[in-house]
Amino acid sequence: MDPYMSQTPSAVMPCSPSGGQQPAISSFPPAMAYVPMQQWQQTYDLGLGFSRGTIFPELDLPFMMGRCQ
């Protein structure tokens, strides 16, 4: 085990050479989500929705493999 790590409190880890402290990652929630309300509009028929992976045309977005441009 690293001797420095054994001397550092488990709740905080140094975040800068000047000695500033920052809360440990375990003190943060696992995720934060924003989900806007969706307006109910026209839907695909079930066969088309099944093949497209959604019955909502607004969510039927093209898959762009690779990096953002």
C-alpha positions in Angstrom: 0.0 0.0 0.0 1.2 3.5 -0.8 2.3 5.2 2.5 0.8 8.6 1.3 -2.6 7.0 0.8 -2.6 5.5 4.3 -2.0 9.0 5.8 -4.8 10.7 3.7 -8.2 10.8 5.3 -10.7 8.6 3.4 -13.3 11.5 3.1 -11.0 13.9 1.2 -8.2 13.7 -1.3 -5.8 16.5 -2.2 -6.9 18.2 -5.5 -4.0 20.7 -6.1 -0.4 21.1 -5.2 -1.3 24.0 -3.0 -3.0 21.6 -0.6 -6.7 22.4 -1.4 -9.1 19.7 -0.4 -12.0 18.2 -2.4 -14.7 15.8 -1.3 -14.2 12.2 -2.2 -16.1 10.9 -5.2 -18.2 8.6 -2.9 -19.9 11.7 -1.4 -21.5 12.6 -4.8 -24.7 11.0 -6.1 -24.1 8.3 -8.9 -25.9 10.4 -11.5 -28.1 13.5 -12.2 -30.7 13.3 -15.0 -32.8 15.8 -16.7 -35.8 14.3 -18.5 -38.2 16.9 -20.0 -41.9 16.2 -20.3 -42.7 14.7 -23.7 -45.8 15.9 -25.5 -47.9 13.0 -26.7 -48.0 13.2 -30.5 -48.5 10.9 -33.4 -46.9 7.4 -33.0 -45.7 4.8 -35.4 -47.8 1.7 -35.9 -46.5 -1.2 -33.7 -44.7 -3.0 -36.6 -42.8 0.0 -37.7 -42.1 1.0 -34.1 -40.7 -2.4 -33.3 -38.3 -2.3 -36.3 -37.2 1.3 -35.5 -36.8 0.7 -31.7 -39.4 3.3 -30.7 -43.0 4.2 -31.4 -42.3 7.9 -31.1 -41.0 9.6 -34.3 -39.4 12.4 -32.3 -37.1 9.8 -30.7 -36.3 8.1 -33.9 -32.9 9.7 -34.5 -30.2 8.4 -36.9 -27.2 6.6 -35.4 -24.0 8.3 -36.4 -21.1 5.9 -35.8 -17.8 7.7 -35.1 -16.9 11.0 -33.6 -18.9 14.2 -33.5 -18.3 16.6 -36.3 
